[in-house]
Amino acid sequence: MSLRQRSHGDRTDEETIITAIRKTLTATAVVGAVLAGSAACGTVEQLSAGKKLDQAFERLAGEKTISFELDLDTDARSLKALDASSDPEPGEEMPDEAADLISGAKISVTVQSKKPIEESGEKDYVGMALKISTKDGDLTEYRVIGDYTYIRSDANALGKAMGFPVPSVKDLPPEASGLKKVLEGEWVKINTKEMEKTTAELGAEPGAKPAPEPTLDAKTQKHLLEALRKTVAREVDFKTAEDEDGSEHITATAPFRTLITQFLGEIRPLAKSLPPGMELPTDKDLKDAPDTDVTADFTLENGELTEVSVDLAKLAENAKVKKLGLVVRMSEGQTPTAPAGATELSIDEILGGFGAAMMNEEAFLEDVA
């Protein structure tokens, strides 16, 4: 097997995992955002529920630091069934290890800004932290603090789940000693601007200019919000209930295809104002989308949003997908901090070190063959 072939296989496994996550998160993001929109609804209960959600999200938007945990509420069997329904090519099916990893993963996120989140632009964010954990421990974690991105990972666990071999420490060249820290699960740090520049260069065509960052101007954002409110007012049904512990639950239910089709219809006049890469799907693209009811459940405690859960199993339209949902749990904002003792790495060291290690392993496999 050549290095080129191995790299292709690795990308295939990674893309399989990313596709499964994207299917779930994209549907969740759309449903959650739309169902959570401000509702100028008709009944007293609808008006009250919509107002309470508005106020809860306004409180969140007024914070300078937000922390939450994202839990993919599913199991490996459902993920495999979801993957199978997408008709993957032979050999490109989701590996069992990947399904086990994704089904048991939790993602913890913290974002910190100098301004309230609703007023923040890219330059206002001063810290961000993301950690992916499983029942067996932390899988990977990174933080962006100041000029540096800090990273640590369980390289062996990631390699096993993704289906690619992890280079051995002994395979690293002497000049890549810093990469030993990566393979040993210790903290390393990389200059963020250097990393972004190199990443853009690797993914660009020769001579191509960097693509502009996608942004929405304030006027377009206002129009999008108005379109969202109109759609929610027509299509979403709100109900409220109280739990024994005193928390309040607000459920928002709507037929998925109708909801998305109506919302996109409202914003099509704004298509020219959207940044590159945000092309809208056509009505033809949406005709096969399920029109089953989807419900988002919001939990409020003393007026604050503490949890959002969305059940997506019906959207899969696959009887074998028994459990497929997403739960977001809010927590008190934690200030991201830079880990002590992180080893600084350059992009050249990372690319050169792993490239040399993979070539050494490839040569060994060819000799054995």
GUKELO-287812 format. One line per 4 residues: number of its first residue (from 1); their letters; for each residue z, x, y of N, C-alpha, C, CB. Coordinates in steps of 0.05 Angstrom, whole numbers. Atoms other than C-alpha are relative to their C-alpha. Glycine has a CB too. Layout:
BEGIN
NUM> A> Z,X,Y,Z,X,Y,Z,X,Y,Z,X,Y  ...
//
This chain:
BEGIN
1> MSLR> 0,17,-24,0,0,0,0,18,25,25,-19,0  1,-16,-24,-18,28,68,21,-9,20,-28,-1,13  -19,8,-21,27,28,130,-10,-24,15,5,23,19  12,23,-14,-22,-20,162,5,-26,-16,-30,4,4
5> QRSH> -5,24,17,-15,-68,103,29,-7,1,-9,5,-29  -29,6,-1,60,-62,103,8,-13,26,17,26,-5  -7,12,-26,64,-76,177,-10,-28,1,-13,17,23  10,28,0,20,-137,167,19,-18,-15,-28,-1,-11
9> GDRT> -19,17,16,67,-163,113,25,-5,14,5,14,-27  -24,4,-15,127,-151,156,-3,-20,21,10,27,12  5,19,-22,96,-189,213,-2,-28,-12,-25,7,15  2,26,12,80,-245,165,27,-13,-5,-16,2,-27
13> DEET> -26,11,5,152,-253,143,14,-7,26,17,20,-16  -13,6,-25,177,-248,214,-12,-25,13,-3,24,20  12,23,-12,126,-299,238,7,-25,-15,-31,3,0  -9,23,16,146,-346,181,27,-10,10,1,7,-30
17> IITA> -27,7,-10,218,-344,205,-2,-11,28,19,24,-1  2,8,-28,199,-349,278,-12,-28,2,-16,20,16  13,26,0,153,-408,263,20,-22,-7,-23,-1,-19  -20,20,9,209,-446,227,20,-5,23,14,9,-25
21> IRKT> -19,4,-22,257,-434,284,-13,-14,23,12,28,10  14,11,-23,205,-451,336,-5,-30,-4,-26,14,5  4,29,5,189,-518,302,25,-16,7,-8,-4,-29  -25,14,-5,262,-538,305,8,1,29,21,11,-18
25> LTAT> -10,-3,-27,280,-510,373,-18,-13,20,4,29,7  18,13,-18,217,-535,407,5,-30,1,-28,6,-7  -5,29,1,228,-606,384,27,-7,12,-1,-10,-29  -27,5,-11,302,-601,401,1,2,30,20,19,-13
29> AVVG> 0,-4,-29,289,-574,470,-13,-23,14,-14,27,7  14,23,-13,240,-629,486,17,-25,-1,-27,-4,-13  -16,25,3,282,-685,458,26,2,16,7,-4,-30  -25,-3,-14,347,-658,486,-3,-2,30,13,26,-7
33> AVLA> 4,1,-29,319,-647,556,-8,-27,9,-22,20,7  9,26,-9,285,-714,559,22,-21,-2,-24,-9,-16  -22,20,4,343,-754,530,23,5,19,9,0,-28  -23,-6,-18,392,-718,576,-8,-5,29,8,29,-4
37> GSAA> 9,4,-27,351,-735,638,15,-23,14,-29,-6,0  -14,21,-16,378,-778,695,-14,-27,-5,-1,8,30  12,26,7,369,-851,678,8,-21,21,10,-9,-28  -5,23,-18,361,-906,729,-6,-25,-16,-19,1,26
41> CGTV> 5,21,20,369,-958,675,10,-27,9,12,8,-27  -5,27,-9,377,-1033,677,28,-10,-5,-18,-17,-14  -26,12,6,443,-1052,642,22,17,12,3,-3,-29  -23,-14,-10,512,-1034,666,7,24,-18,24,-19,2
45> EQLS> -6,-22,19,524,-992,603,-20,23,3,0,-10,-29  20,-21,-3,459,-955,612,5,15,26,-28,-13,1  -5,-13,-26,473,-941,686,24,18,-1,3,-21,22  -25,-15,2,544,-918,671,-4,26,-16,22,-17,-11
49> AGKK> 4,-23,18,523,-872,614,-18,20,13,-13,-9,-26  18,-19,-13,465,-842,653,13,15,22,-25,-15,11  -15,-13,-22,510,-829,713,19,21,-10,14,-22,17  -20,-19,11,563,-796,670,-14,25,-10,15,-13,-23
53> LDQA> 14,-24,9,512,-750,638,-10,16,24,-24,-8,-17  9,-14,-24,483,-734,707,23,17,11,-9,-20,21  -23,-14,-12,552,-715,732,9,24,-17,23,-19,4  -8,-22,18,568,-673,670,-19,23,2,1,-10,-29
57> FERL> 20,-21,-2,503,-634,676,1,13,28,-28,-10,-6  -3,-12,-27,514,-625,751,23,19,1,4,-22,21  -23,-18,1,582,-594,737,-7,26,-14,23,-14,-15  9,-25,14,550,-546,688,-18,16,18,-15,-7,-26
61> AGEK> 19,-15,-17,495,-528,737,14,13,23,-21,-19,10  -15,-12,-22,548,-513,789,16,25,-7,18,-20,12  -15,-24,9,580,-459,746,-16,25,4,8,-4,-30  14,-26,-2,564,-385,755,-1,14,-27,15,18,20
65> TISF> 0,-12,27,579,-368,682,1,-23,-20,23,20,-4  2,20,21,560,-411,622,0,13,-27,-25,-19,4  0,-10,27,577,-398,549,-3,-24,-19,27,15,-6  3,21,20,555,-439,489,-8,13,-27,-22,-20,9
69> ELDL> 8,-8,27,544,-434,414,-20,-20,-11,25,1,-19  22,16,11,481,-459,381,1,2,-31,-28,9,11  -2,1,29,487,-481,308,-23,-16,-11,28,-12,-8  21,14,13,426,-499,268,12,-15,-24,-24,19,-9
73> DTDA> -14,16,20,455,-556,226,-20,-7,-22,12,-25,12  19,4,22,412,-549,163,9,15,-24,-28,8,9  -6,-16,24,410,-519,94,-26,14,-9,11,-18,-23  23,-16,8,363,-470,59,-21,-18,-13,9,22,-20
77> RSLK> 19,18,14,331,-525,16,-17,-15,20,15,-19,-19  15,15,-20,312,-566,77,-20,18,15,19,-13,20  18,-18,-14,283,-505,112,-24,8,-17,15,25,8  23,-6,18,241,-487,51,-19,-24,-2,11,8,-28
81> ALDA> 17,23,2,216,-558,47,-16,-4,26,17,-25,-5  14,2,-26,199,-558,122,-22,21,1,20,5,23  21,-20,0,161,-493,113,-23,-7,-18,13,27,-9  21,8,19,124,-519,52,-18,-22,11,13,-10,-26
85> SSDP> 16,22,-12,101,-580,91,-20,10,20,18,-21,12  19,-12,-19,65,-534,140,-23,14,-14,14,19,19  22,-12,16,19,-510,83,-4,30,6,-25,-15,5  4,-29,-4,31,-435,89,-19,12,-20,27,14,-1
89> EPGE> 18,-14,18,-20,-388,59,16,12,-23,-16,21,15  -14,-13,22,-3,-360,-10,11,28,8,-19,3,-24  -14,-25,-7,47,-303,-1,13,-1,27,-20,22,-1  -11,2,-26,66,-327,68,23,-20,2,-21,-7,21
93> EMPD> -22,19,1,120,-376,46,26,13,10,3,-12,-28  -26,-10,-9,189,-370,76,16,12,-23,16,-22,14  -17,-12,21,230,-321,34,27,-15,-2,4,29,5  -26,13,4,294,-349,3,21,13,18,8,2,-29
97> EAAD> -20,-14,-16,333,-295,40,-1,-9,29,-5,31,-2  3,9,-28,305,-318,107,11,-28,3,-30,1,8  -10,28,-1,321,-391,92,31,0,0,-11,-17,-23  -30,-2,2,393,-372,73,11,10,27,8,18,-23
101> LISG> -9,-12,-25,399,-330,136,0,-20,23,-17,24,7  3,18,-22,373,-382,184,20,-24,-2,-29,-10,2  -17,24,3,412,-440,154,29,5,5,-3,-11,-29  -28,-6,-4,478,-404,160,6,14,27,11,17,-22
105> AKIS> -3,-16,-25,466,-372,229,12,-17,22,-26,11,8  -10,12,-25,503,-387,293,-7,20,23,31,-5,-1  8,-16,-23,479,-362,361,19,-5,23,-30,-5,8  -18,3,-22,529,-349,416,-13,12,25,28,14,-5
109> VTVQ> 14,-8,-24,502,-343,487,18,-2,24,-26,-17,4  -14,1,-25,533,-326,554,-19,9,22,26,18,0  17,-7,-23,496,-324,621,18,0,25,-24,-20,3  -16,-2,-24,528,-300,686,-18,6,24,21,23,-3
113> SKKP> 16,-3,-24,499,-305,756,18,4,25,-18,-24,5  -15,-3,-25,520,-287,827,2,-27,14,-13,21,18  1,27,-12,503,-359,847,4,-21,-21,-27,-4,15  0,22,19,512,-427,815,-26,0,-16,4,-27,14
117> IEES> 24,-2,18,463,-432,756,-23,-16,12,7,-11,-27  22,16,-10,423,-487,790,-15,13,23,10,-27,8  12,-14,-23,409,-442,850,-10,28,-7,21,1,22  5,-27,7,396,-379,811,-29,6,-6,17,8,-24
121> GEKD> 26,-11,7,332,-340,807,4,24,-18,-17,8,25  -3,-22,19,317,-282,761,17,23,10,-28,11,-7  -15,-22,-12,347,-231,809,30,-6,3,-12,8,26  -28,7,-4,413,-269,813,17,4,-25,2,-29,9
125> YVGM> -15,-3,25,432,-260,740,10,29,-3,-18,-8,-25  -12,-27,1,480,-202,731,10,7,-29,23,2,19  -9,-6,27,498,-208,657,-9,-21,-19,30,2,0  8,18,21,475,-239,592,8,12,-27,-30,-6,1
129> ALKI> -8,-10,26,501,-234,521,-9,-21,-21,31,4,-2  9,17,22,473,-262,456,8,13,-27,-31,-4,1  -9,-10,26,502,-255,386,-8,-20,-22,31,5,0  7,16,23,475,-280,320,19,7,-23,-30,4,-8
133> STKD> -19,-5,21,527,-288,265,-6,-17,-24,29,-6,10  2,15,25,528,-311,193,28,-1,-12,-21,12,-19  -26,2,13,584,-328,145,10,28,-9,-2,-19,-24  -7,-27,9,583,-254,125,7,19,23,-23,11,-17
137> GDLT> -7,-17,-23,594,-228,195,-22,0,21,5,28,-9  20,-2,-22,555,-209,258,-26,13,-10,11,15,24  26,-11,9,481,-198,245,-12,18,21,-19,-23,-7  10,-16,-22,458,-174,313,11,-10,26,-31,0,1
141> EYRV> -11,8,-26,482,-174,384,-13,18,22,31,4,0  9,-17,-22,455,-152,450,11,-12,27,-31,1,1  -10,7,-26,479,-153,522,-17,13,21,30,7,4  15,-11,-22,442,-143,587,20,2,24,-25,-17,7
145> IGDY> -20,-5,-22,490,-112,639,-12,21,18,28,8,-12  10,-20,-18,465,-77,701,-28,8,-7,19,23,2  26,-11,6,407,-31,686,-6,3,-30,-3,27,14  3,-6,28,417,-29,611,2,-24,-18,21,20,-8
149> TYIR> -2,20,22,407,-71,549,15,14,-23,-28,-10,-9  -17,-11,22,461,-58,495,-6,-15,-25,30,-1,8  8,12,26,444,-71,422,16,11,-23,-30,3,-5  -10,-10,25,478,-67,355,-9,-21,-21,31,3,0
153> SDAN> 10,18,21,454,-96,288,10,9,-27,-30,-2,1  -3,-7,28,467,-99,214,-28,4,-11,17,-22,-16  28,-6,6,401,-65,199,-7,-8,-29,-6,29,5  6,6,28,406,-73,123,-3,-30,-5,21,12,-18
157> ALGK> 1,29,3,421,-147,127,-26,-12,12,24,-14,12  25,10,-13,363,-159,176,-24,7,-17,-2,12,28  23,-8,16,315,-119,133,-3,-16,-25,2,29,-7  1,16,24,333,-157,71,-10,-28,5,28,-1,-13
161> AMGF> 8,28,-6,325,-225,104,-29,-1,9,18,-11,22  27,0,-10,259,-206,138,-20,9,-21,-2,18,25  18,-8,21,231,-176,75,-14,27,5,-21,-20,-4  11,-27,-3,218,-105,100,21,21,-4,-12,3,29
165> PVPS> -20,-21,5,251,-39,81,10,12,25,-13,21,-18  -12,-14,-22,299,-6,129,0,30,-5,29,-10,6  0,-29,5,289,69,138,28,11,-5,-12,14,24  -25,-13,6,344,112,110,6,20,22,0,14,-27
169> VKDL> -8,-20,-20,384,157,158,-12,27,-6,31,1,1  11,-26,8,360,217,118,-29,3,5,6,5,-29  28,-1,-6,288,198,133,-7,4,29,-13,-26,-10  5,-3,-29,297,204,208,-4,29,7,23,-12,16
173> PPEA> 3,-28,-8,271,267,241,24,9,17,-26,3,16  -23,-10,-14,323,312,275,1,-9,29,0,30,0  0,9,-28,301,291,345,6,-29,4,-27,6,12  -7,29,-2,317,218,329,28,-5,-10,-20,-16,-17
177> SGLK> -28,3,9,391,229,316,13,-25,11,16,24,7  -12,24,-12,407,172,363,-5,-25,-16,-10,-4,28  7,24,16,373,123,316,19,-3,-24,-28,2,-10  -19,2,21,425,139,264,22,-20,8,13,27,-7
181> KVLE> -20,19,-10,473,99,308,-10,-29,-5,5,5,30  11,27,4,426,39,302,3,-8,-29,-30,0,8  -1,6,29,422,43,226,29,-2,-10,-14,21,-16  -28,1,8,498,52,222,14,-24,14,14,26,7
185> GEWV> -12,24,-12,510,-12,263,17,6,25,16,-14,-20  -15,-6,-24,538,22,325,-16,-8,25,7,30,1  13,8,-25,524,4,398,-18,22,10,21,-7,21  18,-18,-15,464,36,432,-9,-15,25,-25,8,-18
189> KINT> 9,12,-25,436,24,501,-27,11,8,20,4,23  27,-7,-8,365,25,529,-4,-9,29,-21,-13,-18  6,8,-28,342,24,602,-18,-25,-1,-14,23,15  14,25,3,319,-48,610,-28,0,12,16,-22,14
193> KEME> 26,0,-13,261,-35,658,-19,17,-17,1,12,28  16,-16,17,235,20,612,-9,-15,-25,14,26,-8  7,16,24,238,-26,552,-20,-22,7,26,-13,-11  19,21,-8,202,-83,589,-27,11,5,11,-15,24
197> KTTA> 25,-13,-6,148,-36,613,-15,7,-26,3,24,18  12,-8,25,135,-8,544,-9,-23,-17,19,18,-16  7,24,15,136,-76,511,-25,-13,11,23,-20,1  23,12,-13,85,-102,561,-25,17,-6,4,-3,30
201> ELGA> 23,-18,5,40,-41,550,-9,-2,-29,7,29,6  7,2,29,43,-48,474,-16,-26,-6,25,2,-17  13,26,5,21,-121,477,-24,-6,16,20,-21,4  23,5,-18,-33,-113,529,-25,13,-9,7,9,29
205> EPGA> 25,-12,5,-106,-99,523,-3,25,18,-24,-20,4  3,-24,-17,-127,-30,549,-12,-7,27,-19,20,-14  9,5,-27,-134,-33,624,8,-26,12,-30,2,1  -8,26,-10,-104,-102,630,23,2,19,7,-19,-24
209> KPAP> -22,1,-19,-58,-118,687,23,-17,-11,-9,-10,28  -23,16,10,13,-144,672,-3,-29,9,26,12,9  1,29,-7,14,-220,670,23,-7,19,0,-18,-25  -22,8,-17,55,-252,726,21,-16,-14,-11,-16,24
213> EPTL> -21,15,12,122,-281,708,-4,-30,6,28,9,11  4,29,-5,116,-357,698,23,-11,17,-2,-15,-27  -20,12,-18,152,-393,754,-8,-28,9,5,18,24  5,27,-10,158,-464,780,11,-1,29,13,-22,-18
217> DAKT> -10,2,-27,162,-476,855,18,-25,2,-23,-2,20  -20,21,-3,216,-523,882,-13,-28,1,16,4,26  14,26,-2,165,-579,897,-8,-10,-27,-24,2,19  9,8,26,137,-579,827,24,-8,-17,-15,23,-14
221> QKHL> -24,7,15,207,-578,797,10,-28,7,22,21,6  -9,26,-9,225,-639,839,-18,-22,-13,0,-3,31  18,19,11,163,-676,815,4,-4,-30,-29,8,5  -5,1,29,178,-659,742,25,-16,-5,3,28,-11
225> LEAL> -25,15,4,249,-686,749,-5,-30,5,21,10,19  5,28,-6,223,-751,780,-16,-12,-23,-17,-3,26  15,10,23,173,-759,723,18,-4,-24,-23,20,-8  -19,3,22,229,-747,673,17,-24,3,18,25,-1
229> RKTV> -17,24,-5,273,-800,705,-15,-26,-5,10,1,29  16,24,5,217,-851,704,-4,-5,-30,-27,2,14  4,4,29,203,-839,630,26,-8,-14,-10,26,-12  -25,6,13,276,-840,610,8,-29,7,22,19,9
233> AREV> -7,27,-8,287,-904,650,-14,-21,-17,-6,-4,30  16,20,15,232,-939,611,5,1,-30,-30,5,5  1,-4,29,241,-910,541,26,5,-14,-18,22,-6  -24,-9,13,312,-887,528,22,-21,0,11,26,13
237> DFKT> -22,20,2,369,-931,503,26,16,-2,-4,-18,-25  -25,-13,0,439,-907,520,22,-18,-11,7,9,28  -24,14,8,504,-927,487,24,18,2,-3,-10,-30  -24,-16,-3,576,-904,497,21,-9,-20,11,-2,29
241> AEDE> -22,6,18,636,-900,452,22,21,4,-9,-1,-30  -22,-18,-3,705,-869,453,11,8,-27,22,-12,17  -11,-10,24,735,-825,399,30,-2,0,-9,30,-5  -30,2,2,807,-826,374,14,21,17,8,1,-28
245> DGSE> -13,-22,-15,821,-760,409,-4,-3,30,-11,27,-9  3,4,-28,802,-789,476,-27,9,12,22,13,15  27,-9,-10,733,-757,482,-19,-23,0,-11,23,-18  19,22,-2,674,-800,500,-27,10,-11,-3,-9,30
249> HITA> 26,-7,12,608,-801,462,-22,-18,14,0,-4,-30  23,15,-11,542,-821,495,-24,7,-17,-5,8,31  24,-4,16,482,-830,450,-24,-9,15,3,-14,-27  25,7,-13,411,-831,476,-21,-1,-22,-8,21,22
253> TAPF> 19,4,22,357,-858,429,-27,-9,12,10,-22,-19  27,7,-9,282,-862,438,-20,7,-22,-8,14,26  21,-7,19,218,-863,395,-14,26,10,-21,-23,-2  8,-27,-8,195,-790,395,-28,1,12,1,18,-24
257> RTLI> 27,-2,-10,119,-797,403,-4,-15,26,-20,-9,-21  3,16,-24,124,-853,454,13,15,24,13,-27,-4  -15,-13,-21,175,-814,494,-16,24,11,27,10,-10  15,-24,-9,135,-749,496,-26,-7,12,-3,19,-24
261> TQFL> 26,8,-11,68,-783,507,3,-11,28,-13,-20,-18  -4,12,-27,95,-823,566,8,21,20,21,-22,-2  -9,-20,-18,129,-763,596,-23,19,8,23,17,-12  23,-17,-6,67,-719,591,-20,-14,17,-13,10,-26
265> GEIR> 18,16,-16,26,-775,620,9,0,29,-1,-29,-10  -11,-1,-27,72,-774,681,-5,26,14,29,-6,0  2,-26,-13,65,-700,692,-28,13,-1,20,19,-13  27,-12,0,-9,-689,678,-11,5,28,-19,-19,-16
269> PLAK> 10,-6,-27,-25,-695,752,11,26,12,7,-23,19  -12,-24,-10,20,-634,761,-11,25,-15,30,-1,-2  9,-21,17,-18,-592,710,-9,25,15,-23,-9,-19  10,-23,-15,-51,-548,762,22,16,14,-20,-9,21
273> SLPP> -23,-14,-13,17,-531,792,17,15,-20,17,-21,14  -16,-14,20,45,-506,726,-9,29,-3,-2,-15,-27  7,-28,3,47,-431,714,-17,5,-25,25,18,-1  16,-7,23,0,-396,665,16,0,-26,-13,28,3
277> GMEL> -15,1,26,19,-407,592,14,-26,-5,19,22,-1  -14,25,3,46,-477,604,-20,-23,-2,20,-4,23  20,21,3,-16,-517,585,12,-23,-15,-25,11,-15  -11,24,13,1,-589,566,-17,-8,-24,1,-22,21
281> PTDK> 15,10,23,-18,-617,498,-14,-26,8,18,-5,-24  15,24,-6,-69,-673,500,11,-24,-17,-30,3,-6  -8,24,15,-58,-745,475,-10,3,-29,-11,-26,13  10,-4,27,-101,-725,415,18,18,-15,-29,11,2
285> DLKD> -18,-19,13,-54,-668,400,25,-15,-10,8,22,19  -25,14,5,4,-718,399,-3,-24,-19,12,-9,25  4,25,15,-28,-773,358,13,1,-28,-30,-5,-3  -12,-2,26,1,-746,293,30,5,1,-13,22,-16
289> APDT> -29,-4,-3,71,-736,321,14,-24,-10,7,7,29  -14,23,9,122,-781,288,11,-17,23,23,9,-19  -10,18,-20,142,-842,327,27,-12,-8,-20,-22,6  -26,9,9,209,-850,293,20,4,22,9,14,-26
293> DVTA> -21,-3,-20,272,-858,335,15,26,-4,19,-24,-1  -16,-24,1,308,-794,352,24,-5,18,-16,25,10  -25,4,-15,381,-794,376,13,26,7,18,-19,-16  -17,-23,-8,419,-743,416,28,-11,7,-13,14,25
297> DFTL> -28,9,-4,495,-748,417,13,20,19,15,-2,-27  -13,-17,-20,532,-721,478,30,-6,-1,-11,-4,29  -29,3,0,608,-709,476,10,9,27,13,15,-23  -12,-7,-26,646,-710,542,30,-1,-3,-9,-20,22
301> ENGE> -29,0,-1,719,-691,552,8,4,29,12,23,-18  -8,0,-28,749,-707,620,-25,4,18,20,22,5  24,-1,-16,678,-714,646,-17,25,-4,7,-1,29  15,-25,5,656,-645,621,-15,-2,-26,19,24,0
305> LTEV> 16,-1,25,601,-636,570,10,22,-18,-30,4,7  -10,-20,19,629,-602,508,-18,4,-24,28,-8,-9  17,-3,24,577,-614,454,-24,-19,2,16,-7,-26  24,16,2,506,-639,444,-11,4,-29,-22,9,21
309> SVDL> 12,-2,27,477,-654,375,-24,-18,-2,21,-8,-22  25,15,4,407,-677,356,-8,1,-29,-22,12,19  9,2,28,385,-701,287,-30,-1,0,13,-25,-14  29,-2,0,314,-679,274,-12,-5,-27,-9,27,10
313> AKLA> 10,3,27,308,-694,200,-23,-20,-2,23,-9,-19  21,21,2,266,-757,211,-27,11,11,8,-24,16  24,-11,-11,216,-717,252,-16,16,-20,6,17,24  14,-16,20,200,-675,192,-19,-17,-18,20,15,-18
317> ENAK> 16,18,16,171,-736,156,-4,11,-28,-27,-6,12  0,-13,26,189,-702,91,26,-8,-14,-4,31,1  -24,10,13,237,-735,42,18,23,-10,-8,-18,-23  -16,-22,10,259,-666,18,16,14,22,-18,20,-13
321> VKKL> -16,-11,-22,284,-647,87,23,-19,5,-18,3,26  -23,17,-2,353,-677,81,17,4,24,16,3,-25  -19,-8,-22,389,-640,136,-14,18,19,25,13,-12  14,-16,-20,357,-615,200,9,-9,27,-31,-2,-3
325> GLVV> -10,8,-27,393,-617,266,8,25,15,23,-18,-3  -9,-22,-17,418,-575,323,25,-9,15,-23,8,20  -24,6,-14,487,-572,353,5,22,20,24,-3,-20  -6,-19,-21,504,-539,419,29,-6,9,-20,-2,24
329> RMSE> -28,3,-8,578,-528,434,6,17,24,19,7,-24  -6,-14,-25,599,-510,504,29,11,-2,-2,-19,25  -27,-12,-1,659,-464,517,4,11,28,4,22,-22  -6,-11,-26,694,-433,576,-17,26,4,30,6,3
333> GQTP> 17,-23,-5,648,-382,609,15,27,-2,-12,-2,27  -12,-27,4,663,-310,587,-18,20,15,2,7,-30  15,-21,-14,643,-251,631,-11,21,-19,17,13,22  11,-21,17,595,-206,593,8,28,10,-31,-2,-2
337> TAPA> -8,-27,-7,619,-133,592,-16,20,-16,30,4,-5  14,-21,14,585,-68,573,18,13,-21,-10,21,20  -16,-12,21,611,-41,506,4,30,6,-13,-4,-27  -7,-28,-5,645,27,511,-13,18,-22,30,5,2
341> GATE> 9,-19,20,615,88,477,-28,-4,-10,19,1,-22  27,5,10,544,63,470,-18,25,4,-13,-24,15  18,-23,-1,492,117,455,-26,-8,14,-5,12,-28  25,7,-14,433,118,503,-24,10,-15,0,12,28
345> LSID> 25,-6,14,364,117,471,-24,-4,19,-4,-17,-26  24,5,-15,295,124,501,-20,-15,-18,-13,27,9  19,15,16,237,80,479,-17,19,-17,-19,-15,19  15,-19,16,198,142,456,15,8,-25,-7,25,17
349> EILG> -16,-7,23,256,161,411,0,-22,-21,28,7,8  -1,22,19,258,92,380,-27,-2,-14,6,-26,15  26,3,13,183,87,368,-7,24,-17,-21,-4,22  7,-24,15,175,159,345,18,2,-25,4,24,17
353> GFGA> -19,-3,23,237,158,300,-7,-19,-22,28,-4,9  6,20,21,221,94,263,-28,4,-11,4,-28,10  27,-5,9,147,111,260,0,22,-21,-18,6,23  -1,-23,18,162,178,227,13,-8,-26,15,23,13
357> AMMN> -14,8,25,211,146,178,-17,-17,-17,26,-15,8  17,18,16,162,92,157,-23,16,-12,-11,-22,18  21,-16,11,107,144,148,9,17,-24,-12,18,22  -12,-15,22,153,186,105,2,-17,-25,27,12,8
361> EEAF> -3,18,23,168,126,61,-27,-7,-12,15,-25,8  26,7,9,95,108,57,-12,22,-17,-19,-7,24  10,-23,15,76,178,35,14,2,-28,4,26,15  -14,-1,25,130,175,-18,-10,-21,-20,30,-4,4
365> LEDV> 10,22,17,105,108,-45,-28,7,-11,0,-27,15  27,-7,9,33,134,-48,1,22,-21,-17,9,24  -3,-21,20,56,196,-86,8,-11,-27,20,21,10  -9,12,24,92,153,-136,-22,-15,-14,24,-19,6
369> A> 22,15,12,31,109,-145,-21,18,-12,-13,-17,22
//
